[in-house]
Amino acid sequence: MSRSSPESMSTPEPTLRDIADKLDRLEADVTALKGDVTTLKEDVMRFNDRFTNYQQATQWVVQLAFALIASATVTVVISSVFGR
């Protein structure tokens, strides 16, 4: 007498049609994920562009602030030296 395992008795063998259906669903899922990844790539590119713009603007503001501070310092020193 051959003994069958309980697992083989409870789950039938998948048919070729079942496997093909699962492959079709997996293909659809992969296609959807590919579209999501493409969308995310585009979003990241836009974010990187905006971040670069903000970074450049921040550098300009810092440079402007230092220039204004330097100008004010020079003005105060010159005014003190010449006594005006």
Backbone torsions as a table, in degrees:
resi	resn	phi	psi	omega
1	MET	NA	131.1	177.0
2	SER	-95.1	142.0	-179.7
3	ARG	-102.1	135.9	175.8
4	SER	-100.0	141.7	178.1
5	SER	-73.8	152.7	179.6
6	PRO	-62.3	-30.4	-179.1
7	GLU	-66.6	-41.7	-178.0
8	SER	-70.4	-24.9	179.8
9	MET	-78.3	-30.4	-174.2
10	SER	-87.5	-25.8	-178.6
11	THR	-118.0	119.5	179.2
12	PRO	-73.7	156.2	176.2
13	GLU	-64.2	135.8	176.8
14	PRO	-70.5	144.9	178.0
15	THR	-85.7	168.4	177.5
16	LEU	-61.3	-35.4	178.9
17	ARG	-65.2	-42.4	177.7
18	ASP	-59.8	-44.7	-179.6
19	ILE	-65.6	-41.1	178.9
20	ALA	-63.8	-40.6	178.0
21	ASP	-63.3	-42.4	178.7
22	LYS	-63.7	-40.3	177.6
23	LEU	-63.4	-39.2	177.7
24	ASP	-62.8	-42.6	178.9
25	ARG	-65.7	-40.8	178.2
26	LEU	-63.7	-40.0	178.4
27	GLU	-62.7	-42.1	178.0
28	ALA	-63.9	-41.1	178.9
29	ASP	-63.8	-42.8	179.7
30	VAL	-64.3	-40.7	178.3
31	THR	-62.8	-43.3	178.4
32	ALA	-63.2	-42.2	178.6
33	LEU	-64.9	-37.3	178.0
34	LYS	-62.0	-41.2	176.7
35	GLY	-64.4	-40.7	178.1
36	ASP	-63.0	-41.8	180.0
37	VAL	-64.6	-40.8	178.6
38	THR	-61.9	-44.1	178.6
39	THR	-61.9	-43.7	179.2
40	LEU	-63.8	-38.8	177.3
41	LYS	-60.1	-44.7	179.3
42	GLU	-63.8	-41.1	178.3
43	ASP	-62.4	-41.7	179.6
44	VAL	-65.4	-40.2	178.4
45	MET	-61.7	-44.7	178.0
46	ARG	-63.2	-41.6	178.7
47	PHE	-62.3	-42.8	179.7
48	ASN	-62.0	-39.8	177.4
49	ASP	-62.5	-46.6	180.0
50	ARG	-64.2	-41.4	179.7
51	PHE	-62.3	-41.9	178.2
52	THR	-61.6	-42.1	178.3
53	ASN	-63.1	-44.9	179.2
54	TYR	-64.1	-39.2	179.5
55	GLN	-63.9	-43.2	179.2
56	GLN	-64.7	-42.8	178.9
57	ALA	-62.8	-39.3	178.7
58	THR	-63.9	-41.3	177.8
59	GLN	-62.2	-40.2	178.7
60	TRP	-65.0	-39.5	179.6
61	VAL	-65.5	-42.2	179.0
62	VAL	-63.9	-43.1	178.8
63	GLN	-63.7	-40.3	178.1
64	LEU	-63.9	-42.7	179.5
65	ALA	-61.7	-45.2	178.0
66	PHE	-63.6	-39.3	178.8
67	ALA	-63.9	-41.4	179.0
68	LEU	-66.7	-40.5	178.2
69	ILE	-64.3	-43.5	178.9
70	ALA	-63.2	-41.8	179.1
71	SER	-63.9	-42.8	178.8
72	ALA	-64.6	-40.1	179.1
73	THR	-64.1	-45.4	178.7
74	VAL	-61.5	-41.7	-179.8
75	THR	-62.3	-44.7	179.7
76	VAL	-64.6	-42.7	179.9
77	VAL	-64.3	-45.7	-179.6
78	ILE	-64.1	-41.6	178.7
79	SER	-63.5	-38.4	179.9
80	SER	-69.7	-39.5	-177.8
81	VAL	-68.5	-44.3	-176.7
82	PHE	-90.4	-3.3	174.4
83	GLY	65.1	36.0	-178.4
84	ARG	-91.6	NA	NA
